[in-house]
Amino acid sequence: MYRFVLTRQWVCLTLIALVLIPVMIKLGFWQFHRHEHRVAQNELIAKNLSAKPVPVTEVTSPGHTVPRSDYWRAVTATGTYDSAHEVVVRMRTSNDDKVGFQVVTPLVLGDGRVVLVNRGWVPGADDPTAYPPVPAAPSGEVTVTGRLKADETSGGSGIKDRKGLPDRQVMLVNSEQQSAYLGKPVLGGYLELTSPLPPGGGPEAVAEPDHDSIGPHMAYAVQWWLFAAAVPVGWLVLVRRERRDREAAAAAAEAVSPEPASA
């Protein structure tokens, strides 16, 4: 073992090293768990996107909270669009990151219940307080297919639900809010329309969720663990350097010390 004086500097350095090692290991596992969550989510998205569409009334109902296991599930609905109560969702981006609105049109089912259909993105008007130009929804009875999504909330989305907005403009797609607005029962969640898509000039369809990339979390986890392993190695390197410097200083002091006088 190397012998050296435990100065205050070395005590502090050692304590810092002892704290950093478990912290870095924990950060590594945090990133690893995020990697596992992303992989599981990608598998869920791929599974639900490829599943055979089912009637929306089989998986949700008024007041129902869509569980994560049903996110992006392919569903169908048959009814008539209620364009008079259509709303637009503010501050939404297109597939090429332009800011505008998403168009949400109620679809009245045969039993009188309603499902919200996100028909896609449109650009805003010159006046941000004005209702944007929105291509009309198809008239008559239609059958649509879409991806089921859960109701948006401020807590889940991080979007503040501002009040006092211009007429027929909202911040969140929320079935409970729209049920109060319509005065009708609205199925929990909403659909992102996938077919039939409108011809050119219609709302831009919401892009399919990314389920191919896994993100950098695994690489970050490995980096944190390497940092944790480097701390004791660095500590030992510093100890050896300290020992070498002390030995060199002692040798230099001995070399310049005067020889004892002769008798």
C-alpha positions as CSV (number, residue, x, y, z in Angstrom):
1,M,0.0,0.0,0.0
2,Y,1.1,3.5,-0.7
3,R,1.7,5.7,2.4
4,F,0.8,9.4,2.2
5,V,-0.5,12.0,4.4
6,L,-4.4,12.3,4.3
7,T,-4.7,16.0,3.8
8,R,-8.1,17.7,3.7
9,Q,-7.9,17.8,-0.1
10,W,-7.5,14.0,-0.3
11,V,-10.3,13.4,2.2
12,C,-12.6,15.5,0.1
13,L,-11.5,13.9,-3.2
14,T,-12.1,10.4,-1.8
15,L,-15.5,11.3,-0.4
16,I,-16.5,12.8,-3.8
17,A,-15.4,9.6,-5.5
18,L,-17.4,7.5,-3.1
19,V,-20.5,9.5,-3.9
20,L,-20.0,9.7,-7.6
21,I,-19.7,5.9,-8.2
22,P,-23.2,4.9,-6.9
23,V,-24.8,8.0,-8.5
24,M,-23.3,7.2,-11.9
25,I,-24.3,3.5,-11.6
26,K,-27.9,4.6,-10.7
27,L,-28.0,7.0,-13.7
28,G,-26.9,4.2,-15.9
29,F,-29.7,1.9,-14.8
30,W,-32.2,4.8,-15.2
31,Q,-31.1,5.2,-18.9
32,F,-31.3,1.4,-19.3
33,H,-34.8,1.3,-18.0
34,R,-35.7,4.1,-20.4
35,H,-34.3,2.0,-23.2
36,E,-36.4,-1.0,-22.1
37,H,-39.5,1.2,-22.0
38,R,-38.8,2.5,-25.5
39,V,-38.3,-1.0,-26.9
40,A,-41.6,-2.2,-25.3
41,Q,-43.4,0.9,-26.6
42,N,-42.1,0.3,-30.1
43,E,-43.3,-3.3,-29.9
44,L,-46.8,-2.2,-28.7
45,I,-47.1,0.4,-31.5
46,A,-46.1,-2.1,-34.2
47,K,-48.5,-4.7,-32.8
48,N,-51.5,-2.3,-32.6
49,L,-50.8,-0.7,-36.0
50,S,-50.7,-4.1,-37.7
51,A,-53.7,-5.5,-35.9
52,K,-57.0,-6.0,-37.8
53,P,-59.3,-2.9,-37.2
54,V,-62.2,-3.4,-34.8
55,P,-65.3,-1.3,-34.3
56,V,-64.5,1.6,-32.0
57,T,-67.5,0.9,-29.8
58,E,-65.8,-2.5,-28.8
59,V,-62.9,-0.8,-27.2
60,T,-64.2,2.5,-25.8
61,S,-67.3,4.1,-24.4
62,P,-68.4,7.5,-22.9
63,G,-66.2,8.2,-19.9
64,H,-63.8,5.4,-20.8
65,T,-60.1,6.0,-20.2
66,V,-58.1,4.5,-23.1
67,P,-55.4,2.3,-21.5
68,R,-51.8,2.3,-22.8
69,S,-52.3,-1.2,-24.2
70,D,-54.9,0.2,-26.7
71,Y,-52.9,3.2,-27.8
72,W,-52.7,3.4,-31.6
73,R,-55.0,0.5,-32.0
74,A,-56.7,0.4,-35.5
75,V,-60.5,1.0,-35.1
76,T,-63.4,1.8,-37.4
77,A,-66.5,3.9,-37.0
78,T,-69.5,4.6,-39.2
79,G,-71.6,7.7,-38.9
80,T,-72.1,11.3,-40.1
81,Y,-69.8,14.2,-39.5
82,D,-71.1,17.1,-37.5
83,S,-69.2,19.9,-39.2
84,A,-71.2,22.6,-37.3
85,H,-69.4,21.5,-34.1
86,E,-66.0,21.0,-35.5
87,V,-63.1,22.5,-33.5
88,V,-59.4,23.1,-34.2
89,V,-56.6,22.4,-31.8
90,R,-54.1,25.2,-31.5
91,M,-50.3,25.1,-31.7
92,R,-49.9,21.8,-33.5
93,T,-47.1,21.0,-35.9
94,S,-47.3,19.5,-39.3
95,N,-45.1,16.6,-40.5
96,D,-42.5,19.1,-41.5
97,D,-42.7,21.1,-38.3
98,K,-44.8,24.0,-39.4
99,V,-47.1,25.4,-36.7
100,G,-50.8,25.4,-37.3
101,F,-54.0,23.6,-36.2
102,Q,-55.3,20.0,-36.1
103,V,-58.9,19.6,-37.2
104,V,-61.2,17.6,-34.9
105,T,-64.7,16.8,-36.2
106,P,-67.3,14.9,-34.3
107,L,-68.6,11.8,-36.0
108,V,-72.2,11.0,-34.9
109,L,-72.7,7.2,-34.8
110,G,-76.0,5.4,-35.5
111,D,-76.9,5.2,-31.9
112,G,-76.5,9.0,-31.3
113,R,-73.1,8.7,-29.5
114,V,-70.2,10.6,-30.9
115,V,-66.5,9.8,-31.6
116,L,-64.0,12.5,-32.1
117,V,-62.0,12.3,-35.4
118,N,-58.7,14.1,-35.8
119,R,-58.8,14.7,-39.6
120,G,-55.3,16.2,-39.7
121,W,-53.3,19.4,-39.8
122,V,-54.0,22.7,-41.6
123,P,-52.0,25.9,-41.6
124,G,-53.3,29.0,-39.7
125,A,-54.8,32.1,-41.2
126,D,-53.1,35.5,-41.3
127,D,-55.2,36.4,-38.2
128,P,-54.2,34.0,-35.4
129,T,-57.5,34.6,-33.6
130,A,-59.5,33.7,-36.7
131,Y,-60.8,30.2,-37.5
132,P,-58.5,28.8,-40.1
133,P,-59.6,27.7,-43.6
134,V,-60.6,24.1,-43.1
135,P,-61.6,21.7,-46.0
136,A,-65.1,20.5,-45.4
137,A,-65.6,17.0,-44.0
138,P,-67.4,14.5,-46.3
139,S,-71.2,14.7,-46.1
140,G,-73.6,11.8,-45.6
141,E,-72.8,8.5,-43.9
142,V,-69.1,7.5,-43.9
143,T,-67.0,4.7,-42.5
144,V,-63.6,5.8,-41.3
145,T,-60.5,4.0,-40.0
146,G,-58.1,5.5,-37.5
147,R,-55.6,5.0,-34.7
148,L,-57.2,5.2,-31.2
149,K,-55.6,7.7,-28.9
150,A,-56.3,8.6,-25.3
151,D,-57.8,11.9,-24.2
152,E,-55.2,14.6,-23.9
153,T,-54.8,16.3,-20.5
154,S,-52.5,19.0,-19.3
155,G,-50.8,16.6,-16.9
156,G,-50.1,14.0,-19.6
157,S,-49.2,16.3,-22.5
158,G,-47.6,19.3,-20.7
159,I,-49.9,21.6,-22.7
160,K,-51.6,24.3,-20.7
161,D,-55.4,24.2,-21.2
162,R,-55.9,27.9,-21.7
163,K,-59.3,29.5,-21.3
164,G,-60.8,32.4,-23.2
165,L,-59.8,31.1,-26.7
166,P,-61.5,32.2,-29.9
167,D,-64.7,30.4,-30.8
168,R,-64.2,26.7,-31.7
169,Q,-60.5,26.7,-30.8
170,V,-59.1,24.4,-28.1
171,M,-55.8,23.4,-26.7
172,L,-56.4,19.7,-26.1
173,V,-58.4,16.9,-27.7
174,N,-60.5,15.7,-24.8
175,S,-63.8,13.8,-25.1
176,E,-65.1,15.0,-21.7
177,Q,-64.7,18.7,-22.8
178,Q,-66.3,18.0,-26.2
179,S,-69.2,16.1,-24.6
180,A,-70.0,19.2,-22.5
181,Y,-69.7,21.3,-25.7
182,L,-71.9,19.0,-27.8
183,G,-74.4,18.1,-25.1
184,K,-74.0,14.4,-26.3
185,P,-72.2,11.3,-25.0
186,V,-68.7,11.1,-26.5
187,L,-66.7,8.0,-26.6
188,G,-63.5,8.2,-24.5
189,G,-60.4,9.1,-26.5
190,Y,-60.3,10.0,-30.2
191,L,-59.3,8.7,-33.6
192,E,-56.4,9.8,-35.8
193,L,-57.8,9.4,-39.3
194,T,-56.0,7.0,-41.6
195,S,-58.6,6.3,-44.2
196,P,-60.3,7.4,-46.3
197,L,-57.8,10.3,-46.7
198,P,-59.1,13.4,-48.5
199,P,-57.8,14.3,-51.9
200,G,-55.1,16.9,-52.4
201,G,-55.9,20.1,-50.5
202,G,-57.4,18.3,-47.5
203,P,-56.0,18.3,-44.0
204,E,-52.5,16.7,-43.8
205,A,-52.9,13.3,-42.1
206,V,-51.2,12.9,-38.8
207,A,-48.0,10.9,-39.3
208,E,-47.8,7.3,-38.0
209,P,-45.9,7.2,-34.6
210,D,-42.2,6.4,-34.8
211,H,-41.7,2.8,-33.8
212,D,-38.3,2.0,-35.4
213,S,-35.8,4.1,-33.6
214,I,-34.8,3.1,-30.0
215,G,-33.1,6.4,-29.1
216,P,-29.7,6.9,-27.5
217,H,-30.6,5.6,-24.0
218,M,-28.6,2.4,-24.1
219,A,-25.5,4.3,-25.2
220,Y,-26.0,6.8,-22.4
221,A,-26.4,3.9,-19.9
222,V,-23.1,2.4,-21.0
223,Q,-21.4,5.8,-20.8
224,W,-22.6,6.3,-17.2
225,W,-21.3,2.9,-16.2
226,L,-17.9,3.6,-17.9
227,F,-17.7,6.9,-16.0
228,A,-18.4,5.0,-12.8
229,A,-15.6,2.5,-13.5
230,A,-13.3,5.4,-14.4
231,V,-13.6,7.1,-11.0
232,P,-11.6,4.5,-8.9
233,V,-9.1,4.2,-11.7
234,G,-8.6,7.9,-11.8
235,W,-8.4,7.9,-8.0
236,L,-5.5,5.3,-8.1
237,V,-3.7,7.3,-10.8
238,L,-3.8,10.4,-8.6
239,V,-2.6,8.4,-5.6
240,R,0.4,7.1,-7.6
241,R,1.1,10.6,-8.9
242,E,1.0,12.0,-5.3
243,R,3.3,9.3,-4.1
244,R,5.7,9.9,-7.0
245,D,5.7,13.7,-6.4
246,R,6.3,13.3,-2.6
247,E,9.2,10.9,-3.2
248,A,10.7,13.3,-5.8
249,A,10.3,16.2,-3.4
250,A,11.9,14.2,-0.5
251,A,14.8,13.2,-2.8
252,A,15.4,16.8,-3.9
253,A,15.3,18.0,-0.3
254,E,17.8,15.4,0.7
255,A,20.1,16.3,-2.2
256,V,20.3,20.0,-1.2
257,S,20.7,19.5,2.5
258,P,24.2,20.5,3.8
259,E,26.6,17.7,4.8
260,P,27.4,17.5,8.5
261,A,30.7,19.3,9.5
262,S,33.9,17.2,10.1
263,A,35.3,16.8,13.6
